[in-house]
Amino acid sequence: MKITVITGTEIKGCTYHIKEAFLDVLREGNDITEFYLPKDLPHFCCGCKTCFFKSEELCPHAEYVMPIWHSILGADLLVLTSPVYALRTTAQMKSLLDHLCVHWMVHRPDERMFSKKAVVLTNAIGVFNGGAHRDLATSLTWLGISDIRKLGIGLMEGVNWAQLSQKRRQAIIRKTQRLAEKYKNNYTARKGIKVGTLFAITRMMHQGIARKEDPLSADNQHWLDKGWIKI
Ligand SMILES: Cc1cc2nc3c(=O)[nH]c(=O)nc-3n(C[C@H](O)[C@H](O)[C@H](O)COP(=O)(O)O)c2cc1C
């Protein structure tokens, strides 16, 4: 199984240790590629919209974004892991999600996303991981992934891994590794009702707009090339 892991912090702290505990279960026999943010994408989306109107290859940050996107496309399992900042995911993770908007179903989706599995792993000092989960899961859904599992850890005892008691660390590791066990036998995820409905609605939208367009937008040309719409 190919696994792509994107970590929304460079600190070797709680997020790193939780992510390592998850991967320890899956290291044998699997091909793991890791990215750390912001190191592997040190720029915010500048809003030029070149990806939408022309091509994602022309994004001013394509040299960073394209290797991550190609790794995601080649993966069976995608792991997004992030600490909670201000009740949300980190800005560097959001920056990657912004750069991937061009592949949302409203723009130019890739059918390879429909059969992928994704894990969202977050941690916060308190219990409120829901906002960060929503940030990550919303993008994953619009990118076409149905099979998403989320685990939010409340650290409770402190924000430094070394500060946590041995008992707390062991409990966190056990919980994380129970989740990782679910992926030991690789399986192909199926497109669920939510993604299927979003795809059907966006297809109608693209079909309707494409009939009135001359020349076709990059988005609608993509839908036509895929055979998803007719003109
Ligand atoms: C800028 C910043 C904002 C944070 N905001 C929250 C928050 O809103 N809620 C919360 O429970 N913890 C918050 N925390 C605590 C982090 O979630 C915690 O430090 C992190 O999960 C520890 O993981 P790390 O060692 O990988 O950074 C915040 C930490 C930082 C640095």
The ligand as an SDF file (V2000), in Angstrom:
LIG
                    3D

 31 33  0  0  0  0  0  0  0  0999 V2000
   -0.7740   29.2570   18.0790 C   0  0  0  0  0  0  0  0  0  0  0  0
   -1.3870   28.1480   18.8520 C   0  0  0  0  0  0  0  0  0  0  0  0
   -2.7550   28.0930   18.9870 C   0  0  0  0  0  0  0  0  0  0  0  0
   -3.3470   27.0550   19.7190 C   0  0  0  0  0  0  0  0  0  0  0  0
   -4.7040   26.9990   19.8080 N   0  0  0  0  0  0  0  0  0  0  0  0
   -5.2790   25.9920   20.5080 C   0  0  0  0  0  0  0  0  0  0  0  0
   -6.6980   25.9090   20.5920 C   0  0  0  0  0  0  0  0  0  0  0  0
   -7.4350   26.7160   20.0510 O   0  0  0  0  0  0  0  0  0  0  0  0
   -7.2380   24.9050   21.3200 N   0  0  0  0  0  0  0  0  0  0  0  0
   -6.4600   23.9690   21.9500 C   0  0  0  0  0  0  0  0  0  0  0  0
   -6.9990   23.0820   22.6030 O   0  0  0  0  0  0  0  0  0  0  0  0
   -5.1020   24.0120   21.8590 N   0  0  0  0  0  0  0  0  0  0  0  0
   -4.5060   25.0080   21.1600 C   0  0  0  0  0  0  0  0  0  0  0  0
   -3.1320   25.0640   21.0660 N   0  0  0  0  0  0  0  0  0  0  0  0
   -2.3440   24.0040   21.6510 C   0  0  0  0  0  0  0  0  0  0  0  0
   -1.9010   23.0400   20.5560 C   0  0  0  0  0  0  0  0  0  0  0  0
   -2.9920   22.3540   20.0230 O   0  0  0  0  0  0  0  0  0  0  0  0
   -0.8530   22.0790   21.0880 C   0  0  0  0  0  0  0  0  0  0  0  0
    0.2500   22.8730   21.4390 O   0  0  0  0  0  0  0  0  0  0  0  0
   -0.4350   21.0880   20.0340 C   0  0  0  0  0  0  0  0  0  0  0  0
   -1.4950   20.2250   19.7640 O   0  0  0  0  0  0  0  0  0  0  0  0
    0.7390   20.2780   20.4560 C   0  0  0  0  0  0  0  0  0  0  0  0
    1.2070   19.5820   19.3300 O   0  0  0  0  0  0  0  0  0  0  0  0
    2.6690   19.8950   18.7260 P   0  0  0  0  0  0  0  0  0  0  0  0
    3.6380   19.5210   19.8190 O   0  0  0  0  0  0  0  0  0  0  0  0
    2.8090   19.0140   17.5390 O   0  0  0  0  0  0  0  0  0  0  0  0
    2.7200   21.3460   18.3990 O   0  0  0  0  0  0  0  0  0  0  0  0
   -2.5310   26.0720   20.3440 C   0  0  0  0  0  0  0  0  0  0  0  0
   -1.1390   26.1470   20.1820 C   0  0  0  0  0  0  0  0  0  0  0  0
   -0.5630   27.1420   19.4500 C   0  0  0  0  0  0  0  0  0  0  0  0
    0.9310   27.1780   19.2760 C   0  0  0  0  0  0  0  0  0  0  0  0
  1  2  1  0
  2  3  1  0
  2 30  2  0
  3  4  2  0
  4  5  1  0
  4 28  1  0
  5  6  2  0
  6  7  1  0
  6 13  1  0
  7  8  2  0
  7  9  1  0
  9 10  1  0
 10 11  2  0
 10 12  1  0
 12 13  2  0
 13 14  1  0
 14 15  1  0
 14 28  1  0
 15 16  1  0
 16 17  1  0
 16 18  1  0
 18 19  1  0
 18 20  1  0
 20 21  1  0
 20 22  1  0
 22 23  1  0
 23 24  1  0
 24 25  2  0
 24 26  1  0
 24 27  1  0
 28 29  2  0
 29 30  1  0
 30 31  1  0
M  END
$$$$
